[in-house]
């Protein structure tokens, strides 16, 4: 018999967060999150997203062979009021979904989300997604042989089968790429020449940052560009100012200024930016969910010496997307990667219909190596 328990207390929420550590303990491609960061993200006192969202967390339990109740699945039921009230999308979100290979457990967890959605007069449910568009999203459906990144979930192949057997349909799909970064001697000189021509034609100039303090004055403008870049996509929920302020204070200080590249026009207006980071996949595996006693060491080592980087955020003013401006910012990224010995980059998930972003990789050797998908069902 499967029973569900809502996890409310700090001890229970920690149990909720720790469930995947037992589920994936023998899975070499699973990259664990930092437990403390997960708990902070679920704390309304620390995460401002809860000014316009609410969430409930559930663990599923079943009797083990020894007669004791053991956790067999988890799910988070989410309501984003901006999405519902301002965008008029009557969606019941769900995320943080993990489960053993038992479709009855999946059915019980999804039924609980459906029940909450009906109680709130919502019309459909979709997931896995986060509280907003700034969290992880999408069920992995291809690319199980690769490590997940710090901004994506990993899951077993049977998750997809469970959803489809229960009548869920594809809602949105994302693609991820691996990009090869050639050394200077192998690069096509026409690429740099083209970037120089575009910069001169539109009177564009790169912004260089030496410290995190130099970056902060531009963060609001960066997120404004994100809103402009993605606001026509079906899954997009505008990023609120309080979220921007939160990310500015919590995350910018951890990103080396060299990895933040911006391009401005002759009037000083930001027209493009990209934020990358050294890949922390292997370091997070070694940290195994904790920064103490050695997690910090592994992350610091990965930050200083790494041949792989990960794209985190990229924004291009729609007015410039078809004018070759991306060549300017990519030339600066290329110089950064070469100077730091980075030979490959992994993109964050991009909606499959977002052809403008996917065109960014056309001048590089690249491979589509992962797909992920959200599933929906009418309530």
PyMOL commands that set and color helices and strands:
alter all, ss='L'
color gray80, all
select helices_A, chain A and resi 10-23+35-41+48-51+81-86+103-119+158-165+184-186+189-201+212-230+241-250+252-254+257-259+281-287+295-304+318-320+325-339+355-361
alter helices_A, ss='H'
color red, helices_A
select strands_A, chain A and resi 3-6+53-63+69-80+91-99+124-127+139-142+169-180+205-207+260-264+270-278+308-316+344-346+350-351+366-378
alter strands_A, ss='S'
color yellow, strands_A
deselect
rebuild
show_as cartoon
